[in-house]
Amino acid sequence: MAKHDVDKGRVRISSMPPPESSLRQVDDIYVLVTQAFCPNGHNLVHDDNESFDGHPGIKIRIEADGQAGEVVLSPFHGDDSKRGRTDWPVGTRLVLKCPVCEVKLPKLARCCCEHNGDLIKLYLTPKIHDSNLVAVCNIWGCRRSRTIDNWQIISEYLDGQIRD
């Protein structure tokens, strides 16, 4: 989705998730992802995933250069903590997949990082739709991400942060 394709009539900037959100605000400070789905509807957040401050992380299969592994991302937006396969060199372009069905996770937009990565979609509800998603960069070491819920951008402002 390029900047000029953003539905600016529906997208709103917000500092916190709306009340009906699949995101949760913790201690008036943190935005916590409580569920994240692949395009086939598999939830990537499970109670048996490694946890971060008592909350289960987001498990993703990653592949690059003929190697593969699983990584568990922190469910707290803005926290770059990871567990699992974390020995990729910084700047490695990864393929992100669902660890259950191994479907490749779809691209949202180009990232504005120095490695020209792609922001990859993780859907926030079982009803797969671009109005509810988290997007993470597919470049190992890039900390840029976006959180959009109910057409509200919960993270950084969109303009200038993604590329066509």
C-alpha positions as CSV (number, residue, x, y, z in Angstrom):
1,M,0.0,0.0,0.0
2,A,1.7,3.2,-1.1
3,K,1.2,6.5,0.7
4,H,-1.1,7.8,-2.0
5,D,-3.3,4.7,-1.6
6,V,-4.0,5.3,2.1
7,D,-7.7,5.8,2.8
8,K,-7.2,9.2,4.5
9,G,-11.0,9.5,4.9
10,R,-11.1,6.5,7.3
11,V,-7.5,6.4,8.8
12,R,-7.1,8.4,12.0
13,I,-4.1,9.1,14.2
14,S,-4.5,7.9,17.8
15,S,-2.3,7.7,20.8
16,M,-4.2,4.7,22.3
17,P,-6.3,1.8,21.0
18,P,-10.0,2.2,20.7
19,P,-12.1,0.5,23.4
20,E,-13.2,-2.4,21.0
21,S,-9.6,-3.1,20.0
22,S,-7.7,-6.3,19.8
23,L,-4.8,-4.3,21.3
24,R,-4.6,-3.5,25.0
25,Q,-3.1,-0.5,26.7
26,V,-1.1,-1.6,29.8
27,D,-0.4,0.8,32.7
28,D,-1.3,3.8,30.5
29,I,2.1,3.4,28.7
30,Y,2.4,0.2,26.6
31,V,0.4,-1.1,23.7
32,L,0.2,-4.9,23.9
33,V,-0.7,-7.2,20.9
34,T,-2.9,-9.9,22.3
35,Q,-3.5,-11.7,19.1
36,A,-2.0,-11.7,15.6
37,F,-3.1,-13.8,12.6
38,C,-1.6,-15.0,9.3
39,P,-3.7,-14.7,6.1
40,N,-5.1,-18.2,6.7
41,G,-6.3,-17.3,10.2
42,H,-3.7,-19.0,12.4
43,N,-3.1,-17.1,15.7
44,L,0.6,-16.4,16.1
45,V,0.1,-15.5,19.8
46,H,-0.2,-18.6,22.0
47,D,0.0,-19.1,25.8
48,D,2.8,-21.7,25.2
49,N,5.0,-19.1,23.3
50,E,7.9,-17.6,25.2
51,S,6.6,-14.7,27.3
52,F,7.7,-11.1,27.8
53,D,6.8,-9.7,31.2
54,G,4.2,-12.5,31.6
55,H,2.6,-11.9,28.2
56,P,3.0,-14.5,25.3
57,G,5.0,-13.3,22.3
58,I,4.3,-13.4,18.6
59,K,5.8,-16.5,16.9
60,I,7.0,-16.1,13.3
61,R,8.9,-18.5,11.0
62,I,11.8,-16.7,9.3
63,E,13.9,-17.8,6.3
64,A,17.0,-16.3,4.6
65,D,19.9,-17.6,2.6
66,G,18.7,-21.2,2.7
67,Q,18.4,-21.2,6.5
68,A,15.2,-21.1,8.6
69,G,14.1,-20.8,12.2
70,E,11.4,-19.4,14.4
71,V,11.6,-16.2,16.4
72,V,9.2,-14.9,19.0
73,L,8.7,-11.2,19.0
74,S,7.8,-9.1,22.0
75,P,4.0,-8.4,22.0
76,F,4.7,-4.8,23.3
77,H,4.7,-2.3,20.5
78,G,8.1,-0.6,20.3
79,D,10.0,-3.3,22.2
80,D,12.5,-5.0,19.9
81,S,13.1,-8.0,22.2
82,K,13.2,-11.3,20.5
83,R,13.7,-14.9,21.5
84,G,14.4,-18.1,19.5
85,R,16.6,-17.9,16.3
86,T,18.2,-14.5,16.7
87,D,21.6,-15.0,15.1
88,W,20.9,-13.3,11.8
89,P,23.3,-10.6,10.7
90,V,21.9,-7.1,10.9
91,G,20.6,-6.1,7.5
92,T,19.6,-9.6,6.4
93,R,16.4,-9.6,4.3
94,L,14.1,-12.2,5.7
95,V,11.0,-14.0,4.4
96,L,8.4,-14.0,7.2
97,K,6.0,-17.0,7.3
98,C,3.3,-18.4,9.5
99,P,4.9,-21.1,11.8
100,V,1.7,-23.3,11.4
101,C,0.9,-23.3,7.7
102,E,4.1,-21.7,6.4
103,V,2.2,-19.2,4.2
104,K,4.3,-16.2,3.3
105,L,3.1,-13.1,5.2
106,P,1.9,-10.3,2.9
107,K,3.6,-7.0,2.2
108,L,1.9,-3.8,3.4
109,A,4.4,-1.2,2.0
110,R,8.1,-0.4,1.6
111,C,9.9,0.5,4.8
112,C,11.9,3.7,4.9
113,C,14.9,1.9,6.6
114,E,18.4,2.1,5.1
115,H,18.1,-1.4,3.7
116,N,14.8,-0.7,1.8
117,G,12.9,-3.4,3.5
118,D,9.2,-4.2,3.3
119,L,6.7,-3.8,6.1
120,I,5.0,-7.2,6.5
121,K,1.4,-7.6,7.7
122,L,0.2,-9.5,10.8
123,Y,-3.6,-9.2,11.2
124,L,-5.0,-8.3,14.5
125,T,-8.3,-10.1,14.2
126,P,-9.4,-13.4,12.6
127,K,-11.4,-11.2,10.1
128,I,-8.4,-10.5,7.8
129,H,-8.5,-6.9,6.9
130,D,-6.1,-4.0,6.5
131,S,-8.0,-1.9,9.0
132,N,-6.6,-4.0,11.8
133,L,-2.9,-4.9,11.6
134,V,0.6,-4.7,12.8
135,A,3.3,-4.4,10.2
136,V,7.0,-5.3,10.9
137,C,10.0,-4.8,8.7
138,N,11.5,-7.9,7.1
139,I,15.1,-6.6,7.6
140,W,16.8,-8.1,10.6
141,G,17.7,-5.3,13.0
142,C,15.2,-2.7,11.7
143,R,13.0,-1.5,14.5
144,R,10.3,0.2,12.4
145,S,6.8,-1.1,12.7
146,R,3.3,0.2,12.4
147,T,0.1,-0.6,14.3
148,I,-3.2,0.2,12.7
149,D,-6.4,-0.8,14.5
150,N,-10.0,0.1,13.4
151,W,-8.4,2.5,10.9
152,Q,-6.5,4.3,13.7
153,I,-2.8,4.5,13.4
154,I,-1.6,3.7,17.0
155,S,2.1,4.1,16.1
156,E,4.0,6.7,14.1
157,Y,2.3,9.0,11.6
158,L,2.2,7.4,8.1
159,D,3.4,10.2,5.9
160,G,7.1,10.0,5.2
161,Q,7.5,6.7,7.1
162,I,6.7,4.3,4.2
163,R,7.7,4.3,0.6
164,D,5.8,3.7,-2.6
